[in-house]
């Protein structure tokens, strides 16, 4: 065992998102969102769970900030609920919604916790969905206006902005597979949503630059580290196709490399070309300051005779309750790959974590050994990538506390703090103690 020391100034954080923790969905004139609508459709969310109460963070945020301070958390990534600020997505701004986030920012800064703010973590105002949501180009300007309001109001206290969380997930699962809000199953809707989401990102970055706000801005994507199931050259080609349809689809345009040709062709051949208009690609490529990386696992890839030319091979590592493999090597490996692919950008690990459903034992102790073990493995890998020259400056553990895990409802626990959904008590798990220790020492034994 050696002590792996992280670079001086490396930041340690935790992450959450509005719909997953806030609750209070009807309070202070918050507007209805696509998730409020989706959770009410029978069969969409496990056990019929909703985010109506969630962790009740809206009322308990002071307690949550105290909790973070007690763990030594240095930076907190969370999202603003667009519908608290613009209940109908655009039009009249809701002062009460802004005031809630004012209170939260002030509480964080009082404890010296740096906010990192995601503008969009999937809770689109329903009024915009009624116009077609991300499939309608009009949503792009609504997003840019909302972003400007956030920069104007909070820019004195927020210096780290993330435009979108995981467009790969909300475009595909929301519009093609339908397992997330708004639950569409339409490849044309998927194609339009991809392009409009990227355009909205680019417009927000433009607004940020033009306004001369302080701080930095970037985008966060979900990533899986793809590995070939065997050594065949066809398998290596399949891995590249998987990367095209996932990472490169979103990172390519943002880094000025455009959409991968294979993806452009895929949509065009199906009669649903990406709706690119002149000038769009320049907007999307407006330079950002960092890349947000979310990573939970890896996937083994093999060639397939299907529309995309690849498929997942059977897993070989132990499975986590989410159905994917426990693959701690994936974080460092992906960071190395993405760093090389895009010219060594500054990277923040905006999410990494483990689903571990351990319940309290007879003494009320929650010894989440799987999470602790994998967390050590993820961080050891990340340390190696940094040692190799990858410019990673912060790590956010997903999540501060167990919360509403989208279509899985409350059945999946990702927190380092346990949420007792009957009493809403927060109970730090063993992993929280471990994380606090890592933060204190700016490193770990591994
Ligand atoms: C995501 C989202 C989070 C999830 C987390 C665990 O990455 O899908 O950003 O909202 O809760 O990833 O699955």
Boltz pocket constraint, residues with backbone or C-beta under 6 A from the ligand:
constraints:
  - pocket:
      binder: B
      contacts: [[A, 17], [A, 20], [A, 165], [A, 166], [A, 169], [A, 222], [A, 294], [A, 351], [A, 398], [A, 404], [A, 405], [A, 406], [A, 414]]
      max_distance: 6.0
